[in-house]
């Protein structure tokens, strides 16, 4: 699915949002069946991650060598067993925890940091805007995948370093969108009227700017969750993210890659979960953007 451009996001912040506007957003979202299905799947995955200890039928790290690579449907192993005889169903359920954590947390942190940088740069303008955006433009010289790999390779493998690498990758695009929508809102009449009335910059940003730019920035950030999950899985697959024996979908793809010729369906299960989660968050983001479109 295509990620919304900054121009599309900027168009969502061209009017002052009222309570009636947000009610209409909710009604439009509820009338979108694809967005509702995506939201239901995403919520189900989150609940599965939260209640993993109670949902998993077995210990995800306990293996039985005589059960190695048991096929799907084996008694006691509904989705088979991995290369060490560990229950795949339990590992997929527990894997949702780290996979969602590695996908959502960097975007959330980047949303706060990048959003703050972009809003300040967009509202202040002038040389502050120019210097800030030119510094962030340096990161665009590197593809996001290569930048994440380079940072993780320099920092070393591990969950914390993986989160830090992904956060650095997502701060520039979120800051750029935040700067774009804030620049558009800053030039609107009600902001000029508040400025003419003597309101302080802090009050104008808090009352008139934040309420109109946070929504579009959040919608854009949700579209990055799927990208974050794929990058996090890629880092784990390369040995730069989550370390064994933790259950994480990208790491499971790595450990099962040699079994693809023996049990291909078993080896594909973590990839199916990554795809399902990514497409759900992408469709959810598309639904939110469509619901917020004032032209609708």
HELIX and SHEET records of a PDB file:
HELIX    1   1 UNK A    6  UNK A   11  1                                   6    
HELIX    2   2 UNK A   19  UNK A   30  1                                  12    
HELIX    3   3 UNK A   33  UNK A   50  1                                  18    
HELIX    4   4 UNK A   52  UNK A   55  1                                   4    
HELIX    5   5 UNK A   65  UNK A   67  5                                   3    
HELIX    6   6 UNK A   88  UNK A  124  1                                  37    
HELIX    7   7 UNK A  126  UNK A  137  1                                  12    
HELIX    8   8 UNK A  138  UNK A  141  5                                   4    
HELIX    9   9 UNK A  144  UNK A  155  1                                  12    
HELIX   10  10 UNK A  159  UNK A  186  1                                  28    
HELIX   11  11 UNK A  189  UNK A  196  1                                   8    
HELIX   12  12 UNK A  201  UNK A  204  1                                   4    
HELIX   13  13 UNK A  205  UNK A  209  3                                   5    
HELIX   14  14 UNK A  210  UNK A  237  1                                  28    
HELIX   15  15 UNK A  249  UNK A  255  1                                   7    
HELIX   16  16 UNK A  257  UNK A  259  5                                   3    
HELIX   17  17 UNK A  264  UNK A  292  1                                  29    
END                                                                             
